[in-house]
């Protein structure tokens, strides 16, 4: 057995604890670089005195935290939530008021403007459902379950806003090459044609979400850039991922090259960063 039993203490450990607790140094050394120690004495006890102003405020604060009432389900709140936003409910109406109210409702329902507005809402609902159904199946089969699992954002009119789905291979290729012209040429400082900001290029859907997960999309979308150490130990950068790919292809860097980027605490080899080598050497 490599581990030996510890030697037994010849005296009781309880007496050791007592002697340690009862030990009092004869001379108390002052704090470091202090001329005098004004807080050497014991705090004065406040026996028989009322708590101070701030103590009461602190106790009241803790009491309010523990006993704060929940007003979400009180009868007043329920009444406010259940009442109509436009129609006022009158308590104890007379018979004449009830008959007048019924006539007013009949005239409102028989109005052609009301019928037109109701029909317009029905048509808008049917158009919204048709758009949702039309964009429910994207072009890439591996992304269909993910596309359908993500809930739609509710619009200002209360209806779910449809997401534009890429439905054909030609449309997918057009989206990708439109993005490539903007991205790669702009990366190397070529002059670009103005692109409408209201129509962003959904290149993630064109490439495929599953493929982007395999290629580690988060490295592609980094904006802060990367730095690497060359063979002489000098720092090179900042640069984007495409320049690291170019340096890898030229043989300047490899998996043993130390790199640093945003969200990294220190320099690390490319091969030790999860997904980094696969994001650079994609061939």
N, C-alpha and C positions, 0 to 999 in steps of 0.2 A: 504494500500500500504506500503510495507516494505521499499521501496526506497524513500527517501525524496528529494525534489528538492534542489540543492545546493544554498547556500546563495549568493545573488547578490553582486558583488563587488561595493562599493559606488563610485569608480572612474573608468575612462575609462581604459581598459587594454592596449590601445595603449600608454598612458602616462607611464604606468608601464614598458613596454618594452623599451621606450625611456630612462627612468631613469636608467634602468639596463644597457643599452648599453653605456650611458654616464658616468657611474660610474667608477672612477679611484681610486685605492687604493693609499693612501699617501705614504706608505713605502712598497717596494717590498721585500718580504722575499727571501733569497737565497735558492738554492736547498739543499736537504739533504746532509750533510757531505761534503759541498763544501766550500773551503777557499775563493774563489772569483768566480764571475760569469762573464766570459769574453764575453758571448753572450747576455748580458742584453740590449744592444743597438739595434736599428732598423737596418735591413739590408740596405746596401747602394743601392740606386737606380741608375740604369745605363741608365739615360736618354741621348739620343743622341749618345750612343756608340754602336758599332757593336757587335753582339753576339760572344761569345768565340769559341774556336776550338771545344771543346767537345759538346757545344750546337749545332753547325752546324752539327757535326757528328750524333747527336741524331735526329735532324730534317731530315737529309738525310735518316737515317734508317727508320723513320716512313713513309717518302714519298715513299721509295722503297717498303715497305710493302703494301701500299695502291695502288700503281701504277705498281706493278710487272707484266711484260707481261707474257701471257700464251703461251708457245711455243709448246703446245701439238698438236694444229691444224693449225700450220703454213704450207704454201706450201712446204717448205723444208723438214719438218718432214713427211708430206704426201707422198712426192716423195721417201724418203728413205724407208718408210714402204711398198710402192707399188712395188718397184723394186725387181727383182728376186735375191735371195742370191748368186747364182752361175753364172748366165748368165749376161753378161754385155750388156746393151742396147746402141747401137751406134747411134748417131744422124746423119741424112742426109747420109745414106749409098748409095753407088753406085749400079748400076744394077748388075755388076759382083759380088759384095759382097753379094747381096740378093740371087742370084742364088747359090753361093757357100754355103751360110748358109742353104738353103733349101736342097741341096744335103747332107750336113752334118747331118741334122736332119733325113732325110730318111734313111741314113746309120745307124744312132744310133737306130732308131726304129726297123730296120730290124735285128739288132744284136741279136744273141741268148742269150748273157749275159743279155741284157736289158729285153728281154722277160722273162728270168728266174727270174730276180729280181722283175719284176712286178707281176708275178705269185706267187712268194714267199710272197709278201706283201698281195695279195688277200687271200692266204691260212692262213696267220697269223691273218688277220682280221676275217676270218670265225671261226678260232679256238678260238679267243678271245670272239666273240659273243656266241659261243657254251658254253664256260666256264661261261660267265655271265648268260646265260639262265639256265644252270645246277645248279648254286648256287643262283638263284633268290628266291627260296622258302625254308625257314628254316623249321626245324622240328616242332617247337612250333607255333601253329596257332595264338596265341595272339601277337606274335612278327613279323608277316609277314608284316604288314603295315609299322611298324617302320623300318624293314630291307630294304624294297624297297624304303622308303622315303629318307634314308641316301644316298647321292651321292657317287659314286665311286671316288677313288683317281686316278688321271691321272699318268700313269707310265712314264718312261724315253723315251719309244718309241711313246708316244702320245696317247696310247690306255688306256681305263679305266682298272685298275687292279681288277680282280675278288676277292671277299671276300669268303673265304671257309665257306660254310654253313653246319651245322650238319643236316643230312637228315633222320636219323632213331633213334629210341629209344635206341637201343644197342650202337650206336656211342655216343649218349648223356650221357648214363650211364658210358661208358668207360672214357669219358672226365672228368666227375664229380669225379669219384673215383681216377683217376690219379691225379687230383688236390688235392683231400682230403688227399691222401697219402703224397703228397709233403707238404701240408700246415699244417696239424695237427701234423704230426710227427716232422716236422721241428720246429713247434712252441714250442714243448716240448723237443727240443734239441736232438732228435734222429739223428743218422747218416743217410744221404740220398744218394741215388745213383745219379750220375751226370745226369742231364737232359739237352738235347741240347738246348742252348739258342736261336737258330734259329727257334725253334718250340714251341712258347709259347702256354700254355693251355688256350683255349678260354672258361673258365668256366662260364663267364657271359652269353654266348649264350647257354651253356648246362643247366644252371639253369633257364634262362629265364629273359629277361629284365623287364617284368612286375612284376614278382615275386621279383626281386631285388629292384624295386622301392617300393614295399610294405614293404620289410624288410629293407629299407633304406641302400642302397649300400654304401653310403658315410661313414657311421660309420664303416662298415667292412673294408674299404680300408684305414682307418687312420693308419699312420705309427708312429706317435709320442707317442702313448699310452695314457692311462688314469690314473688318481689318484682318490682315494676316501678317505673320512674321516670315520674312524671306530667309534665305540660307545664311545670310550674314547677321540675322537677328534684328534687322531694321523693320519698323512697322510700315506696312503699305496699306493705304486706304484713305478715306472711306470708299467703298465700292458696293455695287449691287450684286445680286446672285448671278446675273448673266456674265459679269466680269470674272467671278470665281470659276464659272464653267469654262470661260475662255482660257484662264490661267491653268486650269486642270488639263484641258486638251493640249495646251502647249508644253506640258510637263514642268511648269514652274512650281506648282503645288501638288501635294498628294495627301493621303489620309493621315500622314504624320505631321502635317503643317499645323501650327498653332493659329487659331482664329479667335476673334472676339467680335460679338455683335450685341445688339440691345437685348435686355433681359438675361444677360450672362454676367456672372459675378467675377469671373477670371478667365484668363486665356486657357484654351483647351484644344487638343488635337481634333481634326475633323472627324477622324474615325471614332472618337469617344463621345461625340455629340449625337444624340439619338435622331436619326433621320437626316443628318446633315450631308453625309457622304452620298446617300441616295438622291438627295435633292440636287447636288452638284453634278455628279456623274450619272446622268439619266440614261445613258446609252447602254 
